[in-house]
Each structure stands twice: as structure tokens, then as C-alpha cells.
Amino acid sequence: MSVPVKIYCTDPTPRHEYIFSLFFEQLLGSTYVYVESAVNAHLNYSTELSATLSCIPHGLLSETSLRESLQEQIEFKCWGGTHGFFHTGDGAIPFDIFSAAFYLVSRYEEWLPYEADAHDRFPAEASVLTQNNLLDEPLVNQWAIVLERLLLENNPELVLTQPTFSYLSTIDIDQAWKYKNKGFVRNTLGACKDLLNGKWTDVKERLQVLLGSAPDPFETFGWQHALHKKYDVDCHYFVLLGDHGKYDKNSSHTKKAFRKLITELQAIPESNVGVHPSYASNASPERVAIEIARLTDIVGNSPTTSRQHFLMHQMPNTYDALVANGIQVDHTMGYSTHVGFRAGIASPFFWFDFRGNKVSNLCLVPFCAMDITPMHYMGQNEKEAIITLCKLVDKVKAVNGNYVSLWHNDSLSKDGRWRGWRTVYEEVIKYIKT
């Protein structure tokens, strides 16, 4: 039986429990126990002096409220091949990595006042990681690796086991088809709009697709399945089932072809289907229950996974609505405008609810790369995007983390601005697998 990590910590709180569980159970594959004295500990997490490996507390984990002034104390410095903040001493662990990790994964800064973007979301530019050019570093995983090394150097009897690197492809279905299965009215209005804007090629393409002489550009699911099977890739789909609106434009959930597509995706052994709560649902949480019911009716069981459409997210309202409707795992944690690690971590973690100062049962799976980011926000071509994304893969592999990508069925098409970009998707998968 493996020896648990013995921690000397005076007056542990739910915040201590949350972050110790993340480090020792999830990232280092061990268990931990509290001991009465620093002399008998593997790790001394207190202000008491001892010869034991020590990390002096910053104080954040002993607090029970939020404070804006905390952000003023964040200053990154190089340490152990990574970067740390909340400097508390000059020993082997000069930073309180536990408080720092708590600040990042709890999304502390998203609970504080901030200037929202055009969609009322927390912008990447407001993040302390972006402001310090460290958004593309999985800092929490890096700290765990340094901690593991220090613990084993001082306590060879410990057995610590990091998780293995993994890859998950996630694909959002915002519009299963560009023209098909959208009804006469929507297609007529779309054709009129194209005519008024002089988009003759689109008018011709629409007619060809609707007459059955050409495939719908967004119908890329067969290609996806063949690629995933070739490289043994697990894929998680998130399907938009909200009512039609300005930002919610999928086919109706009543369309037979749409329902058939969803059931076919759910039947693929290496695939899973979750709900993609609509843009409108962020302002009307009751819509989440309606959209989950629609997916339940189609696949025969209630979904437990989700990702917000447009990455619409507000702390804590969004998560409240998901938890209330039985969602157990959410994949919204990331940015559309920047690649990298929104929570400073490349591993799943649980949502911490500051209102009750407790950990919830909602697991958050962060993604680090979205299809639109290199092309639109970074202005890269396909070759440059492949380099950018493969560098991220290397950083996740280096910490035995989870590399999660976000694409759409239309971004894997050969349509418009996405022409040639399915190559990026395939090349990154090849790099991961080979």
C-alpha cells in the first residue's frame, strides 16, 4: 500500500481540501493526510520553521471571502523552470503554489468586477495570465511536477504517479448544414439576401445543394468519423438545440434528418454527444432545461456534458443553471480570442463555489485551442497554425496533461474562409498520435 503524503497544516479549510486534492490526488496520483507536527510531515505548509520541505502560506486559503486587492499582490517570477507568484519565502518552494493554484483554477478573478466584452463575457485581456504573457503555460501542472521532484528527493518512500497525456477532440455543431434541412422560409430569405449582396456563387451553390446535385458544405461528419477511426481519436460533440435567433441558427430539433444525425453520432463507439446551451439561454436559464429535454428526447437519455454556445459564461450563474439541470461535466473553460490555459491548467478540475466556500460536483474540462483563434484572431495561415497548435501539444505532453481541441463541423469543411483548414486539424492529430 502506498504511503500518503503527510501534510502539516494548521486549521485546514475547504479551500485547503480543494487544492490539496487537486495536487496530490488528481495531479500526483496519491493521497494525503494531515499530521500533528511538522517534524513528522513530508510537507510543512505553515509558518513554523522546520527541516521538513516547507511552503509558507500566503493566507488566501484561510480566508472565507473575496477581495479585489489580492490582484495587486500578484507578481510573477521565474522558479524551477516555470513561473510562480505569491512569494512567501526563500526556501525550496519560495512561492505559495497552493494559493496561486487556487487563485487560477477557482477563477478568482472572474468572481471580481471586470469590464466585459461585447458578449458580456470575461475577456482574455483581463486575465493576469494574459497580462504576464503566461496564458500558454500550464502553470499548475508545472508546479505539480516541481513539487513531485522535491517531495521525492526528500522522501524516497513516497510513490507519486502522474496521469498520462491524453487527447480529446471536441466538435460543436452550431449549424449541421449550411443549406439543407433549414426549411423553405429560411432558405428563401437566405437566397434573397445573397442576391441583394451579389453573392451569385452562393446562390448557385444553394440551388445545387437543395436540388441534390451537390453535397452540403457543412456536412463533414463522414470525413470526421473516418479520420477519427484512422487515428484512434475520441470525439465529443456538443449540439445546439435552442430556438432560432440571431446567434442560434441550427436546424430545428424537430427535423427528422437532424434527429437522425444526432442519434448516429451518439451510436459511434468513440463518440459522445452533449448539449450546447444556446446563446439565448445565458440570459434565460430556463432554456437550458428545455434544450436538455430536446436532446434527451432524441438520444433516449439525459446528457451530463455541455459546452456553452459562443462560450457564453458568467460566474456563477452559468454553472448554477448547468448543475440544476444535471450537468456533471462542462467544457466551456477557454477563450475564443486566445490559445492557452484560461485556468492555468491542462487537466480537468472541479468548480469551486465561493458563495458556500466549497467545492462543487461540477467537473470543468478546459480546452486550450479553438479553430477560429489562429486563423481569425492571430491572423495565421494554415502552416503557421499547425506550428502554433503543435507547440501547445508539446507543452501539454511535457506535463502529462489533457490536450483538448475545439472545432466545428463547418470549420472542417472546404467552405469559404475555412478552405484548407481541415488540414490543420488532421496534421495536429497526426502530430499527437505519431
DAZIBEL-V382220 format. One record per residue. N is the residue number from 1. OMEGA is omega in whole degrees, -180 to 180 (999 if undefined). NEAR is the number of other ideal C-beta (glycine too) atoms within 8 Angstrom. Layout:
<<N | OMEGA | NEAR> <N | OMEGA | NEAR>>
This chain:
<<1 | -178 | 2> <2 | -179 | 7> <3 | 178 | 7> <4 | 176 | 8> <5 | -178 | 15> <6 | -176 | 12> <7 | 171 | 13> <8 | -177 | 18> <9 | -180 | 9> <10 | 176 | 5> <11 | 178 | 5> <12 | -178 | 8> <13 | 175 | 10> <14 | 177 | 8> <15 | 175 | 13> <16 | -179 | 12> <17 | -178 | 10> <18 | -173 | 13> <19 | 175 | 14> <20 | 178 | 13> <21 | 179 | 11> <22 | -177 | 14> <23 | -169 | 13> <24 | -178 | 12> <25 | -175 | 12> <26 | -174 | 11> <27 | -178 | 13> <28 | 171 | 14> <29 | -179 | 8> <30 | 171 | 13> <31 | 178 | 8> <32 | 175 | 12> <33 | 175 | 8> <34 | 176 | 9> <35 | -172 | 9> <36 | -175 | 5> <37 | 178 | 7> <38 | -179 | 11> <39 | -177 | 6> <40 | -174 | 8> <41 | 168 | 13> <42 | -179 | 11> <43 | 177 | 13> <44 | 178 | 12> <45 | -179 | 11> <46 | 178 | 11> <47 | 180 | 4> <48 | -180 | 7> <49 | 176 | 3> <50 | 179 | 10> <51 | 179 | 2> <52 | 174 | 12> <53 | -171 | 12> <54 | 172 | 15> <55 | -177 | 13> <56 | -178 | 10> <57 | 174 | 13> <58 | 180 | 11> <59 | -176 | 7> <60 | -175 | 12> <61 | 179 | 13> <62 | -179 | 8> <63 | -180 | 8> <64 | -179 | 4> <65 | 178 | 4> <66 | 176 | 8> <67 | -177 | 6> <68 | -177 | 7> <69 | -179 | 6> <70 | -177 | 11> <71 | -180 | 9> <72 | -178 | 5> <73 | -176 | 8> <74 | 177 | 10> <75 | -177 | 6> <76 | 174 | 8> <77 | -180 | 9> <78 | 179 | 4> <79 | 172 | 10> <80 | -178 | 5> <81 | 179 | 5> <82 | 178 | 11> <83 | 179 | 11> <84 | 172 | 15> <85 | -168 | 10> <86 | 179 | 13> <87 | -177 | 9> <88 | -179 | 10> <89 | -178 | 8> <90 | -179 | 3> <91 | -179 | 8> <92 | 176 | 6> <93 | -174 | 11> <94 | 179 | 10> <95 | 173 | 12> <96 | -176 | 12> <97 | 180 | 12> <98 | 176 | 14> <99 | 180 | 14> <100 | 179 | 15> <101 | 179 | 16> <102 | 179 | 15> <103 | -176 | 13> <104 | -173 | 14> <105 | 176 | 14> <106 | -175 | 10> <107 | -179 | 10> <108 | -176 | 11> <109 | 179 | 12> <110 | 175 | 8> <111 | -180 | 10> <112 | 177 | 9> <113 | 177 | 3> <114 | 177 | 9> <115 | -174 | 4> <116 | 176 | 8> <117 | -175 | 7> <118 | 179 | 3> <119 | 177 | 7> <120 | 179 | 8> <121 | 173 | 10> <122 | -177 | 12> <123 | 180 | 11> <124 | -178 | 10> <125 | -180 | 6> <126 | -176 | 9> <127 | 178 | 12> <128 | 179 | 8> <129 | 177 | 14> <130 | -178 | 12> <131 | 179 | 7> <132 | 178 | 8> <133 | -179 | 5> <134 | -179 | 10> <135 | -178 | 13> <136 | 177 | 9> <137 | 175 | 13> <138 | -170 | 14> <139 | -176 | 17> <140 | 176 | 15> <141 | 179 | 14> <142 | 178 | 12> <143 | 180 | 13> <144 | -180 | 13> <145 | 177 | 10> <146 | 179 | 13> <147 | 178 | 12> <148 | -180 | 11> <149 | -178 | 8> <150 | 179 | 11> <151 | -178 | 14> <152 | 177 | 10> <153 | -177 | 7> <154 | -175 | 8> <155 | -176 | 9> <156 | 180 | 5> <157 | 180 | 5> <158 | 174 | 12> <159 | -179 | 7> <160 | -176 | 11> <161 | 177 | 7> <162 | 174 | 11> <163 | 178 | 10> <164 | 178 | 5> <165 | 177 | 9> <166 | 179 | 7> <167 | 175 | 13> <168 | 173 | 12> <169 | 174 | 13> <170 | -176 | 15> <171 | 178 | 14> <172 | 178 | 14> <173 | 178 | 13> <174 | 175 | 10> <175 | -178 | 12> <176 | 179 | 11> <177 | 177 | 11> <178 | -177 | 10> <179 | -174 | 11> <180 | 171 | 10> <181 | 177 | 9> <182 | 176 | 9> <183 | -176 | 7> <184 | -176 | 5> <185 | -178 | 6> <186 | 179 | 9> <187 | 179 | 12> <188 | 179 | 8> <189 | 178 | 8> <190 | 180 | 11> <191 | 178 | 11> <192 | 179 | 8> <193 | 178 | 8> <194 | 179 | 12> <195 | -180 | 9> <196 | -180 | 6> <197 | 177 | 6> <198 | 180 | 5> <199 | -175 | 8> <200 | 179 | 7> <201 | 179 | 6> <202 | 178 | 8> <203 | 180 | 11> <204 | -180 | 8> <205 | 180 | 11> <206 | -179 | 13> <207 | -180 | 9> <208 | -180 | 9> <209 | -177 | 15> <210 | 177 | 9> <211 | 176 | 6> <212 | -179 | 5> <213 | 178 | 5> <214 | 179 | 7> <215 | 176 | 5> <216 | -175 | 10> <217 | -175 | 11> <218 | -177 | 12> <219 | -174 | 11> <220 | -171 | 11> <221 | 177 | 10> <222 | 178 | 7> <223 | 179 | 9> <224 | -176 | 12> <225 | 180 | 10> <226 | -180 | 8> <227 | -180 | 12> <228 | 179 | 14> <229 | -180 | 8> <230 | -176 | 6> <231 | 178 | 9> <232 | -177 | 7> <233 | 172 | 11> <234 | -177 | 10> <235 | 178 | 14> <236 | -180 | 14> <237 | 174 | 13> <238 | -170 | 16> <239 | 177 | 12> <240 | -178 | 13> <241 | 179 | 11> <242 | 176 | 15> <243 | -178 | 7> <244 | 179 | 8> <245 | -176 | 10> <246 | -178 | 4> <247 | -179 | 9> <248 | -168 | 13> <249 | 179 | 7> <250 | 175 | 14> <251 | 180 | 11> <252 | 179 | 8> <253 | 179 | 9> <254 | -179 | 4> <255 | -178 | 9> <256 | -178 | 5> <257 | 180 | 9> <258 | 179 | 13> <259 | 179 | 11> <260 | 179 | 8> <261 | -178 | 10> <262 | 179 | 13> <263 | 178 | 10> <264 | 178 | 9> <265 | 180 | 11> <266 | -177 | 10> <267 | 179 | 5> <268 | -174 | 9> <269 | -177 | 3> <270 | -179 | 9> <271 | 175 | 13> <272 | -178 | 9> <273 | 177 | 13> <274 | -178 | 15> <275 | -179 | 14> <276 | -175 | 15> <277 | -172 | 16> <278 | 175 | 15> <279 | -177 | 12> <280 | -177 | 12> <281 | -179 | 15> <282 | 177 | 14> <283 | 180 | 4> <284 | -175 | 7> <285 | -180 | 10> <286 | 178 | 6> <287 | -180 | 13> <288 | 180 | 14> <289 | -180 | 9> <290 | -178 | 8> <291 | 175 | 14> <292 | 179 | 14> <293 | 179 | 8> <294 | 179 | 10> <295 | 178 | 14> <296 | 180 | 11> <297 | -177 | 5> <298 | -173 | 10> <299 | 175 | 10> <300 | 175 | 4> <301 | -175 | 5> <302 | -179 | 6> <303 | 178 | 13> <304 | -179 | 8> <305 | -177 | 14> <306 | 163 | 15> <307 | -179 | 15> <308 | 173 | 13> <309 | -176 | 16> <310 | -175 | 8> <311 | 179 | 11> <312 | -174 | 14> <313 | 175 | 10> <314 | -179 | 10> <315 | -2 | 10> <316 | -170 | 10> <317 | -178 | 9> <318 | -179 | 13> <319 | 176 | 13> <320 | -179 | 9> <321 | -180 | 12> <322 | -180 | 13> <323 | -179 | 10> <324 | -178 | 9> <325 | 171 | 9> <326 | 177 | 7> <327 | -177 | 14> <328 | -177 | 8> <329 | 179 | 13> <330 | -175 | 16> <331 | -175 | 16> <332 | -170 | 11> <333 | 179 | 10> <334 | 180 | 11> <335 | 173 | 11> <336 | -174 | 9> <337 | -176 | 7> <338 | 170 | 9> <339 | 178 | 14> <340 | -168 | 12> <341 | -175 | 14> <342 | -180 | 13> <343 | 178 | 12> <344 | -175 | 13> <345 | 179 | 15> <346 | 180 | 13> <347 | 175 | 13> <348 | 178 | 9> <349 | -177 | 12> <350 | 179 | 11> <351 | 177 | 11> <352 | -177 | 12> <353 | -176 | 11> <354 | -178 | 9> <355 | 176 | 5> <356 | -177 | 5> <357 | -176 | 9> <358 | 177 | 7> <359 | 178 | 10> <360 | 176 | 10> <361 | -180 | 6> <362 | 179 | 13> <363 | 179 | 11> <364 | 179 | 14> <365 | -177 | 12> <366 | 170 | 15> <367 | -177 | 12> <368 | -178 | 13> <369 | 179 | 10> <370 | -175 | 12> <371 | -173 | 12> <372 | -170 | 8> <373 | 180 | 14> <374 | -175 | 12> <375 | -173 | 12> <376 | -173 | 6> <377 | 180 | 10> <378 | 177 | 11> <379 | -177 | 5> <380 | 171 | 9> <381 | -175 | 5> <382 | -178 | 10> <383 | 179 | 6> <384 | 180 | 10> <385 | 179 | 14> <386 | 179 | 13> <387 | 180 | 8> <388 | -176 | 12> <389 | 178 | 14> <390 | 174 | 10> <391 | 176 | 9> <392 | 177 | 14> <393 | -180 | 12> <394 | -179 | 8> <395 | 179 | 12> <396 | 178 | 14> <397 | -177 | 10> <398 | -179 | 6> <399 | -180 | 12> <400 | -178 | 9> <401 | 179 | 13> <402 | 176 | 12> <403 | -179 | 15> <404 | 179 | 13> <405 | 179 | 16> <406 | 176 | 13> <407 | 176 | 13> <408 | 178 | 10> <409 | 179 | 16> <410 | 177 | 13> <411 | 176 | 12> <412 | 178 | 14> <413 | 174 | 11> <414 | -172 | 7> <415 | 172 | 9> <416 | -176 | 4> <417 | -177 | 4> <418 | 180 | 12> <419 | 179 | 7> <420 | -174 | 7> <421 | 175 | 13> <422 | 176 | 13> <423 | 178 | 9> <424 | -180 | 13> <425 | -177 | 14> <426 | -178 | 9> <427 | 178 | 9> <428 | 177 | 13> <429 | 178 | 13> <430 | 180 | 9> <431 | 179 | 10> <432 | -173 | 9> <433 | -175 | 9> <434 | 999 | 4>>
